[in-house]
Amino acid sequence: MDTDRTAGAANNAAGKVENAFGSATGDPAEETSGLERQAAGTVQNMYGQAKDAARDTSGSASNAAKKALDSGNDFLQEKGRAIATMVHEQPLGSLVVAGVSGFMLALVLNRPRDIHHYHEH
């Protein structure tokens, strides 16, 4: 298991604790810091998983995958920092966006499926 996966999972867990502590104490800075740490941990864990997958491949495909992962990691870290900054600067707006996104995703995932889509005539 890649060390990025372990460190990412630890940062994610610590971020959850930090966020919960900030919420319990009414400290928005602590809550935001926890969310930032969670986001960074998630990105780091995903990167570690991708590196593990790349190690499982062989030959030149492995080298190409590692290069792609490195550039993808740079992209993810940059976007993770941008998200963390946005959450830090606008915690309430970020919370609203996350809530609406989660609600919309729940609607899509829980919509009734029409098993009789095509009617025979």
C-alpha positions as CSV (number, residue, x, y, z in Angstrom):
1,M,0.0,0.0,0.0
2,D,1.3,3.4,-1.0
3,T,2.3,5.8,1.8
4,D,0.1,8.5,0.2
5,R,-2.9,6.3,0.8
6,T,-2.1,5.9,4.4
7,A,-1.3,9.6,5.0
8,G,-4.3,10.7,3.0
9,A,-6.7,8.5,5.0
10,A,-5.1,9.8,8.2
11,N,-5.5,13.4,7.1
12,N,-9.0,12.8,6.0
13,A,-9.9,11.3,9.4
14,A,-8.1,14.1,11.3
15,G,-10.0,16.7,9.2
16,K,-13.3,15.1,10.1
17,V,-12.4,15.3,13.8
18,E,-11.2,18.9,13.5
19,N,-14.3,19.8,11.6
20,A,-16.6,18.2,14.2
21,F,-14.6,19.9,17.0
22,G,-15.0,23.3,15.3
23,S,-18.7,22.6,14.9
24,A,-19.2,21.6,18.5
25,T,-17.3,24.6,19.8
26,G,-18.8,27.0,17.3
27,D,-15.5,27.9,15.8
28,P,-15.9,28.4,12.0
29,A,-12.2,28.7,11.4
30,E,-11.7,25.2,13.0
31,E,-14.5,23.8,10.9
32,T,-13.1,25.2,7.7
33,S,-9.6,24.0,8.6
34,G,-11.1,20.5,9.1
35,L,-12.8,20.7,5.7
36,E,-9.6,21.8,4.0
37,R,-7.7,18.9,5.7
38,Q,-10.4,16.4,4.6
39,A,-10.2,17.6,1.0
40,A,-6.4,17.4,1.0
41,G,-6.5,13.9,2.6
42,T,-9.0,12.7,0.0
43,V,-6.9,13.9,-2.9
44,Q,-3.7,12.4,-1.4
45,N,-5.5,9.1,-0.8
46,M,-6.8,9.0,-4.4
47,Y,-3.3,9.8,-5.7
48,G,-1.9,6.9,-3.6
49,Q,-4.6,4.5,-5.0
50,A,-3.7,5.6,-8.5
51,K,0.0,5.0,-7.8
52,D,-0.8,1.5,-6.5
53,A,-2.8,0.8,-9.6
54,A,0.1,2.0,-11.8
55,R,2.5,-0.3,-10.0
56,D,0.3,-3.2,-10.8
57,T,0.7,-2.6,-14.5
58,S,3.9,-3.6,-16.4
59,G,6.4,-2.3,-18.9
60,S,6.0,1.0,-20.8
61,A,2.3,1.2,-19.9
62,S,3.5,1.5,-16.3
63,N,5.9,4.4,-17.1
64,A,3.2,6.2,-19.1
65,A,0.7,5.7,-16.3
66,K,3.1,7.1,-13.7
67,K,3.8,10.1,-15.8
68,A,0.0,10.7,-16.3
69,L,-0.5,10.2,-12.5
70,D,2.2,12.7,-11.7
71,S,0.6,15.3,-14.0
72,G,-2.9,14.3,-12.7
73,N,-1.6,14.7,-9.1
74,D,-0.4,18.2,-9.8
75,F,-3.8,19.0,-11.3
76,L,-5.7,17.5,-8.3
77,Q,-3.5,19.2,-5.8
78,E,-4.0,22.6,-7.5
79,K,-7.7,22.1,-7.7
80,G,-7.8,20.8,-4.1
81,R,-6.0,23.9,-2.9
82,A,-8.4,26.1,-4.9
83,I,-11.4,24.3,-3.3
84,A,-9.8,24.6,0.1
85,T,-9.3,28.3,-0.4
86,M,-12.8,28.8,-1.6
87,V,-14.2,26.9,1.5
88,H,-11.9,28.9,3.7
89,E,-13.0,32.3,2.2
90,Q,-16.7,31.4,1.8
91,P,-17.6,28.7,4.2
92,L,-21.3,29.3,4.2
93,G,-21.6,29.5,0.4
94,S,-19.5,26.4,0.1
95,L,-21.7,24.6,2.5
96,V,-24.8,25.7,0.5
97,V,-23.3,24.5,-2.8
98,A,-22.3,21.1,-1.2
99,G,-25.8,20.7,0.3
100,V,-27.5,21.5,-3.0
101,S,-25.1,19.2,-4.9
102,G,-25.8,16.4,-2.5
103,F,-29.5,16.9,-2.7
104,M,-29.5,16.8,-6.5
105,L,-27.3,13.7,-6.5
106,A,-29.7,12.0,-4.1
107,L,-32.6,12.9,-6.4
108,V,-30.8,11.4,-9.4
109,L,-29.7,8.3,-7.6
110,N,-33.0,7.6,-6.0
111,R,-35.4,8.3,-8.9
112,P,-37.8,5.6,-9.7
113,R,-36.8,3.5,-12.6
114,D,-39.4,2.7,-15.3
115,I,-38.9,-0.9,-16.1
116,H,-41.5,-0.8,-18.8
117,H,-39.8,1.9,-20.8
118,Y,-40.8,0.5,-24.1
119,H,-44.5,-0.4,-24.5
120,E,-45.6,-3.0,-26.9
121,H,-48.5,-2.1,-29.2
